[in-house]
């Protein structure tokens, strides 16, 4: 591709391992109920337990829980691609609720990054009730990636 750099050339640091991401998420987001299941190649799978606190009237998993799974999945996939960049933030998240999730199964978010550029990344997440093949929701999100800090220049002699 003439004149275009491969997205990996925009990394702010080296890719982060699953273990590094789990440690970071546990330390920085102790309130997060999502668990990282897989990370790799611009992709991630996360899970969120479902209990009475996650259900809304009618016995369905609440929209905020599904949006959380989508957002965390995107963040984890991005960290897996560019490294631990705490200040990467969500700038857009669009979700389509397609069918009622099971009220007694974990929600799985399967994320794939679509494009990672210098200043933003776009990805999609398919949400499932664990054990069911049907997608319960589909989300597309954009993350803003902070500018890379320039390396300190040594004084000229």
C-alpha angles and dihedrals in degrees: 000000000000115000096004127106122219110255090243089066088069095060113134089209138344119303115277122237123234089252092052092048093048090050091048094047092047092050100040101031106032090157092060113110094193119106123209110235103169139005129183149110096016091313140101140178120208132178135208122197115233122218137141092296091060096051127092127201109299093042098269129130109264122252093239090059091052091047090050092053090049094048095046091047091054093047093049093048090049093049088049089055104040103020132249103332105163095188096057101118139189113257098172137012123178120182134185116202105214107173141354112280119226110267093219104043131081117258112239121203115201109193132190122182111229099190134002114193136168097277107014144027131204125203142163131225129201113202123208139176102243111265095016122104096210120097109238095190139002123209136185119196142180125211126197113225115209118236115269114255111246114243112254111262118231115237115261115251 
